[in-house]
Amino acid sequence: MNIELHIDRLVLDGLPMSAAQARVLRATLETQLASLLAAAPPTPGHGYAVPVLRAAPIKPAHAAAPTGRDIARSVHAALVPKGR
């Protein structure tokens, strides 16, 4: 199964970070979300577009990588129904 996910914009209110931290967060988010979607994808055969996805709030960590992982989990939980 191929999954294509395009995130046009990710808004992180109240999370100041440097450009280097933002790159780490992005790379971690992409890697973690790909892993989560491979393990528990959205319902097969049901392509859809979501103009706005409001994921559950997270508590930012002091480092970019853990924050990226938490964001990936939150986005995945919003895309894939519980119990999948």
MOMOHU-V310237 format. One record per residue. N is the residue number from 1. RES is the residue in one small letter. OMEGA is omega as a letter, one per 30 degrees, with the letter a starting at -180 (NA if undefined). Layout:
n={N;N}
res={RES;RES}
omega={OMEGA;OMEGA}
This chain:
n={1;2;3;4;5;6;7;8;9;10;11;12;13;14;15;16;17;18;19;20;21;22;23;24;25;26;27;28;29;30;31;32;33;34;35;36;37;38;39;40;41;42;43;44;45;46;47;48;49;50;51;52;53;54;55;56;57;58;59;60;61;62;63;64;65;66;67;68;69;70;71;72;73;74;75;76;77;78;79;80;81;82;83;84}
res={m;n;i;e;l;h;i;d;r;l;v;l;d;g;l;p;m;s;a;a;q;a;r;v;l;r;a;t;l;e;t;q;l;a;s;l;l;a;a;a;p;p;t;p;g;h;g;y;a;v;p;v;l;r;a;a;p;i;k;p;a;h;a;a;a;p;t;g;r;d;i;a;r;s;v;h;a;a;l;v;p;k;g;r}
omega={l;l;l;a;l;l;a;a;l;a;l;a;l;a;l;l;l;l;l;l;l;l;l;l;a;a;l;l;a;a;a;a;l;l;l;l;l;a;a;a;l;a;a;l;a;l;l;l;l;a;l;l;l;l;l;l;l;l;a;l;l;l;a;a;l;l;l;l;l;l;l;l;a;l;l;a;l;a;a;a;l;l;l;NA}
